[in-house]
Amino acid sequence: MAEQTSLMNQVQEVLDKLRPFLLRDGGDCELVDVEDGIVKLRLLGACGTCPSSTITLKAGIERALLEEVPGITEVEQVF
């Protein structure tokens, strides 16, 4: 359980670094869960309806998490 909390904290730290870029475009994201190396995020605001949200999720957020948090294998959007 402590390992899960640590992983969630590491993911949240990376998301906090990325948040200003999302907010600048009128969006945000919420960490829902981390399960078996898969980060589950909910995109909020403009990000929730933006046609480029998949690119933001995969090329931006997922790439940063894969580089900075050991054990993360994928990022999925949840609704």
DSSP file (Angstrom, degrees, kcal/mol; ACC not computed):
  #  RESIDUE AA STRUCTURE BP1 BP2  ACC     N-H-->O    O-->H-N    N-H-->O    O-->H-N    TCO  KAPPA ALPHA  PHI   PSI    X-CA   Y-CA   Z-CA
    1    1 A M     >        0   0    0      0, 0.0     4,-2.2     0, 0.0     5,-0.2   0.000 360.0 360.0 360.0 -40.9    0.0    0.0    0.0
    2    2 A A  H  >  +     0   0    0      1,-0.2     4,-2.5     2,-0.2     5,-0.2   0.868 360.0  54.5 -63.6 -35.4    2.8    2.4    0.8
    3    3 A E  H  > S+     0   0    0      2,-0.2     4,-2.3     1,-0.2    -1,-0.2   0.901 107.5  49.8 -63.6 -40.5    4.4    1.6   -2.6
    4    4 A Q  H  > S+     0   0    0      2,-0.2     4,-2.6     1,-0.2    -2,-0.2   0.913 111.1  49.0 -63.8 -43.6    1.1    2.6   -4.3
    5    5 A T  H  X S+     0   0    0     -4,-2.2     4,-2.4     2,-0.2    -2,-0.2   0.905 111.2  50.0 -63.2 -42.0    0.9    5.9   -2.3
    6    6 A S  H  X S+     0   0    0     -4,-2.5     4,-2.4     2,-0.2    -2,-0.2   0.910 111.3  48.5 -62.4 -42.9    4.5    6.7   -3.3
    7    7 A L  H  X S+     0   0    0     -4,-2.3     4,-2.5     2,-0.2    -2,-0.2   0.917 110.9  50.2 -63.8 -44.0    3.8    6.0   -6.9
    8    8 A M  H  X S+     0   0    0     -4,-2.6     4,-2.6     1,-0.2    -2,-0.2   0.909 111.0  50.1 -60.7 -41.7    0.7    8.2   -6.8
    9    9 A N  H  X S+     0   0    0     -4,-2.4     4,-2.2     2,-0.2    -2,-0.2   0.904 110.1  49.5 -64.1 -41.6    2.7   10.9   -5.2
   10   10 A Q  H  X S+     0   0    0     -4,-2.4     4,-1.7     2,-0.2    -2,-0.2   0.920 112.6  47.3 -63.4 -43.6    5.4   10.7   -7.9
   11   11 A V  H  X S+     0   0    0     -4,-2.5     4,-2.5     1,-0.2    -2,-0.2   0.920 110.9  52.0 -63.1 -43.8    2.8   10.8  -10.6
   12   12 A Q  H  X S+     0   0    0     -4,-2.6     4,-2.4     1,-0.2    -1,-0.2   0.878 105.7  55.2 -62.1 -38.0    1.1   13.8   -9.0
   13   13 A E  H  X S+     0   0    0     -4,-2.2     4,-1.3     2,-0.2    -1,-0.2   0.915 109.8  45.8 -61.1 -43.5    4.5   15.6   -8.8
   14   14 A V  H  X S+     0   0    0     -4,-1.7     4,-1.6     1,-0.2     3,-0.3   0.917 112.1  51.2 -66.2 -43.0    5.0   15.2  -12.6
   15   15 A L  H  X S+     0   0    0     -4,-2.5     4,-2.0     1,-0.2    -2,-0.2   0.882 105.7  55.9 -61.8 -37.6    1.4   16.3  -13.2
   16   16 A D  H  < S+     0   0    0     -4,-2.4    -1,-0.2     1,-0.2    -2,-0.2   0.841 106.2  51.0 -64.1 -32.2    1.9   19.4  -11.1
   17   17 A K  H  < S+     0   0    0     -4,-1.3     4,-0.2    -3,-0.3    -1,-0.2   0.848 115.6  41.9 -70.2 -34.1    4.9   20.4  -13.3
   18   18 A L  H >X S+     0   0    0     -4,-1.6     4,-1.3     1,-0.2     3,-1.3   0.714  92.8  86.8 -84.3 -22.3    2.7   20.0  -16.4
   19   19 A R  H 3X S+     0   0    0     -4,-2.0     4,-3.0     1,-0.3     5,-0.3   0.829  79.5  60.0 -53.0 -42.3   -0.4   21.6  -15.0
   20   20 A P  H 3> S+     0   0    0      0, 0.0     4,-1.8     0, 0.0    -1,-0.3   0.862 105.0  51.0 -57.3 -33.3    0.6   25.3  -15.9
   21   21 A F  H <> S+     0   0    0     -3,-1.3     4,-0.8    -4,-0.2    -2,-0.2   0.889 112.8  45.0 -69.9 -38.8    0.7   24.3  -19.6
   22   22 A L  H ><>S+     0   0    0     -4,-1.3     5,-2.8     1,-0.2     3,-0.7   0.921 113.0  50.4 -68.7 -44.1   -2.8   22.7  -19.4
   23   23 A L  H ><5S+     0   0    0     -4,-3.0     3,-1.8     1,-0.2    -2,-0.2   0.851 101.7  62.5 -63.0 -35.0   -4.2   25.7  -17.5
   24   24 A R  H 3<5S+     0   0    0     -4,-1.8    -1,-0.2    -5,-0.3    -2,-0.2   0.830 107.4  44.2 -60.1 -31.7   -2.8   28.1  -20.0
   25   25 A D  T <<5S-     0   0    0     -4,-0.8    -1,-0.3    -3,-0.7    -2,-0.2   0.273 126.5 -99.6 -97.4  10.7   -5.0   26.5  -22.6
   26   26 A G  T < 5S+     0   0    0     -3,-1.8    20,-2.7     1,-0.3    -3,-0.2   0.648  89.1 100.4  85.7  15.1   -8.1   26.4  -20.3
   27   27 A G  E   < +A   45   0A   0     -5,-2.8    -1,-0.3    18,-0.3     2,-0.3  -0.585  41.4 179.1-122.3-175.1   -7.7   22.7  -19.3
   28   28 A D  E     -A   44   0A   0     16,-1.4    16,-3.1    -2,-0.2     2,-0.3  -0.947  17.9-130.0-168.4 176.9   -6.5   20.6  -16.4
   29   29 A C  E     -A   43   0A   0     -2,-0.3     2,-0.4    14,-0.3    14,-0.2  -0.987   6.7-148.7-143.2 155.0   -6.3   16.9  -15.5
   30   30 A E  E     -A   42   0A   0     12,-2.5    12,-2.5    -2,-0.3     2,-0.6  -0.986  19.7-128.6-125.4 129.3   -7.1   14.9  -12.4
   31   31 A L  E     +A   41   0A   0     -2,-0.4    10,-0.2    10,-0.2     3,-0.1  -0.677  30.4 173.1 -76.2 118.9   -5.3   11.8  -11.3
   32   32 A V  E     -     0   0A   0      8,-2.9     2,-0.3    -2,-0.6     9,-0.2   0.869  56.5 -34.0 -93.9 -47.0   -7.9    9.1  -10.8
   33   33 A D  E     -A   40   0A   0      7,-1.4     7,-3.3     2,-0.0     2,-0.4  -0.986  37.8-137.2-167.3 161.6   -5.7    6.0  -10.1
   34   34 A V  E     +A   39   0A   0     -2,-0.3     2,-0.4     5,-0.2     5,-0.2  -0.978  32.5 169.4-129.4 119.9   -2.5    4.2  -10.8
   35   35 A E  E >   -A   38   0A   0      3,-2.5     3,-1.9    -2,-0.4    -2,-0.0  -0.976  64.9 -18.3-139.1 120.9   -3.0    0.4  -11.3
   36   36 A D  T 3  S-     0   0    0     -2,-0.4    -1,-0.1     1,-0.3     3,-0.1   0.858 128.3 -49.6  53.5  40.5   -0.4   -2.1  -12.6
   37   37 A G  T 3  S+     0   0    0      1,-0.2    36,-3.2    35,-0.1    37,-1.5   0.441 113.1 120.3  82.5  -0.1    1.7    0.7  -14.1
   38   38 A I  E <   -Ab  35  74A   0     -3,-1.9    -3,-2.5    35,-0.2     2,-0.5  -0.878  53.0-149.5-103.5 122.0   -1.2    2.3  -15.8
   39   39 A V  E     -Ab  34  75A   0     35,-2.7    37,-3.2    -2,-0.6     2,-0.6  -0.766   8.0-154.2 -89.4 128.6   -2.0    5.9  -14.9
   40   40 A K  E     +Ab  33  76A   0     -7,-3.3    -8,-2.9    -2,-0.5    -7,-1.4  -0.921  18.6 179.8-108.4 119.4   -5.7    6.8  -15.2
   41   41 A L  E     -Ab  31  77A   0     35,-2.8    37,-3.2    -2,-0.6     2,-0.5  -0.890  23.3-148.2-120.8 147.1   -6.4   10.5  -15.8
   42   42 A R  E     -A   30   0A   0    -12,-2.5   -12,-2.5    -2,-0.3     2,-0.4  -0.973  20.3-141.1-110.4 123.3   -9.5   12.5  -16.2
   43   43 A L  E     -A   29   0A   0     -2,-0.5   -14,-0.3    35,-0.4     2,-0.2  -0.703  23.8-164.0 -85.7 135.0   -9.1   15.5  -18.5
   44   44 A L  E >   -A   28   0A   0    -16,-3.1   -16,-1.4    -2,-0.4     3,-1.4  -0.721  42.4  -2.2-119.0 164.2  -10.9   18.6  -17.4
   45   45 A G  E >> S-A   27   0A   0      1,-0.3     3,-1.1    -2,-0.2     4,-0.5  -0.269 130.0  -7.2  60.5-137.8  -12.0   21.9  -18.8
   46   46 A A  H >> S+     0   0    0    -20,-2.7     4,-1.0     1,-0.3     3,-0.9   0.798 132.4  64.2 -62.3 -29.2  -11.0   22.6  -22.4
   47   47 A C  H <4 S+     0   0    0     -3,-1.4    -1,-0.3     1,-0.2    -2,-0.2   0.807  93.1  63.0 -65.7 -28.6   -8.9   19.4  -22.4
   48   48 A G  H <4 S+     0   0    0     -3,-1.1    -1,-0.2    -4,-0.3    -2,-0.2   0.767 117.5  25.3 -68.0 -25.1  -12.0   17.3  -21.9
   49   49 A T  H << S+     0   0    0     -3,-0.9    -1,-0.2    -4,-0.5    -2,-0.2   0.377  91.5 119.8-119.6   1.7  -13.4   18.4  -25.3
   50   50 A C    ><  -     0   0    0     -4,-1.0     3,-1.7    -3,-0.1     4,-0.2  -0.488  60.4-140.2 -74.4 135.1  -10.3   19.3  -27.3
   51   51 A P  T 3  S+     0   0    0      0, 0.0     3,-0.4     0, 0.0     4,-0.2   0.747 104.7  54.3 -63.9 -21.4   -9.7   17.4  -30.5
   52   52 A S  T 3> S+     0   0    0      1,-0.2     4,-2.4     2,-0.1     3,-0.3   0.325  75.5 104.9 -92.4   8.2   -6.0   17.4  -29.6
   53   53 A S  H <> S+     0   0    0     -3,-1.7     4,-2.8     1,-0.2    -1,-0.2   0.838  75.9  55.7 -62.0 -33.3   -6.5   15.9  -26.2
   54   54 A T  H  > S+     0   0    0     -3,-0.4     4,-2.8    -4,-0.2     5,-0.4   0.902 109.1  47.3 -65.0 -39.4   -5.3   12.5  -27.3
   55   55 A I  H  >>S+     0   0    0     -3,-0.3     4,-2.1     2,-0.2     5,-1.0   0.922 112.6  49.2 -66.4 -43.5   -2.0   14.1  -28.4
   56   56 A T  I  X>S+     0   0    0     -4,-2.4     5,-2.5     3,-0.2     4,-0.8   0.925 114.7  45.9 -58.8 -45.0   -1.7   16.0  -25.1
   57   57 A L  I  <>S+     0   0    0     -4,-2.8     5,-2.8     3,-0.2    -2,-0.2   0.938 125.5  27.4 -65.6 -49.1   -2.4   12.8  -23.2
   58   58 A K  I  <>S+     0   0    0     -4,-2.8     5,-0.9     3,-0.2    -3,-0.2   0.941 128.9  35.3 -83.9 -50.8    0.0   10.5  -25.1
   59   59 A A  I  <5S+     0   0    0     -4,-2.1    -3,-0.2    -5,-0.4    -2,-0.1   0.788 132.2  24.9 -79.2 -26.8    2.7   12.8  -26.5
   60   60 A G  I  X<S+     0   0    0     -5,-1.0     4,-1.9    -4,-0.8    -3,-0.2   0.881 130.1  26.2-100.0 -69.8    2.8   15.2  -23.5
   61   61 A I  I  ><S+     0   0    0     -5,-2.5     4,-2.4     2,-0.2     5,-0.2   0.937 124.2  46.5 -67.4 -49.6    1.6   13.7  -20.3
   62   62 A E  I  ><S+     0   0    0     -5,-2.8     4,-2.8    -6,-0.3     5,-0.2   0.925 112.2  51.1 -61.4 -44.5    2.4   10.0  -21.0
   63   63 A R  H  ><S+     0   0    0     -5,-0.9     4,-1.9     1,-0.2    -1,-0.2   0.922 111.4  47.7 -59.3 -44.8    5.9   10.8  -22.3
   64   64 A A  H  X S+     0   0    0     -4,-1.9     4,-2.0     1,-0.2    -1,-0.2   0.910 113.6  47.4 -63.1 -42.9    6.8   12.8  -19.2
   65   65 A L  H  X S+     0   0    0     -4,-2.4     4,-2.5     1,-0.2     7,-0.3   0.898 110.0  51.8 -67.5 -40.5    5.5   10.2  -16.8
   66   66 A L  H  < S+     0   0    0     -4,-2.8    -1,-0.2     1,-0.2    -2,-0.2   0.876 114.7  44.2 -62.2 -37.0    7.3    7.3  -18.6
   67   67 A E  H  < S+     0   0    0     -4,-1.9    -2,-0.2    -5,-0.2    -1,-0.2   0.852 124.1  31.7 -74.7 -35.5   10.6    9.3  -18.4
   68   68 A E  H  < S+     0   0    0     -4,-2.0    -2,-0.2     1,-0.2    -3,-0.2   0.660 111.1  57.1-104.4 -18.0   10.2   10.5  -14.8
   69   69 A V  S >< S-     0   0    0     -4,-2.5     3,-1.6    -5,-0.2    -1,-0.2  -0.911  74.6-138.9-123.3 107.3    8.3    7.7  -12.9
   70   70 A P  T 3  S+     0   0    0      0, 0.0     3,-0.1     0, 0.0   -33,-0.1  -0.342  87.6  29.9 -60.6 138.1    9.8    4.2  -12.9
   71   71 A G  T 3  S+     0   0    0      1,-0.3     2,-0.4    -5,-0.1    -5,-0.1   0.238  84.0 124.2  98.4 -13.9    7.1    1.5  -13.3
   72   72 A I    <   +     0   0    0     -3,-1.6    -1,-0.3    -7,-0.3   -34,-0.2  -0.682  26.2 168.0 -82.2 131.8    4.7    3.5  -15.4
   73   73 A T        -     0   0    0    -36,-3.2     2,-0.3    -2,-0.4   -35,-0.2   0.622  58.8  -0.2-115.2 -21.9    3.9    1.8  -18.6
   74   74 A E  E     -b   38   0A   0    -37,-1.5   -35,-2.7     2,-0.0     2,-0.4  -0.990  52.5-135.1-163.9 158.8    0.9    3.7  -20.0
   75   75 A V  E     -b   39   0A   0     -2,-0.3     2,-0.4   -37,-0.2   -35,-0.2  -0.996  23.4-170.5-123.5 131.2   -1.5    6.6  -19.5
   76   76 A E  E     -b   40   0A   0    -37,-3.2   -35,-2.8    -2,-0.4     2,-0.5  -0.933  19.5-129.7-120.7 144.0   -5.3    6.1  -20.1
   77   77 A Q  E     -b   41   0A   0     -2,-0.4     2,-0.3   -37,-0.2   -35,-0.2  -0.786  24.7-168.3 -89.8 133.4   -8.0    8.7  -20.2
   78   78 A V              0   0    0    -37,-3.2   -35,-0.4    -2,-0.5   -46,-0.0  -0.876 360.0 360.0-117.6 156.0  -11.1    7.9  -18.1
   79   79 A F              0   0    0     -2,-0.3   -37,-0.1   -37,-0.1    -1,-0.1   0.386 360.0 360.0-115.2 360.0  -14.4    9.7  -18.2
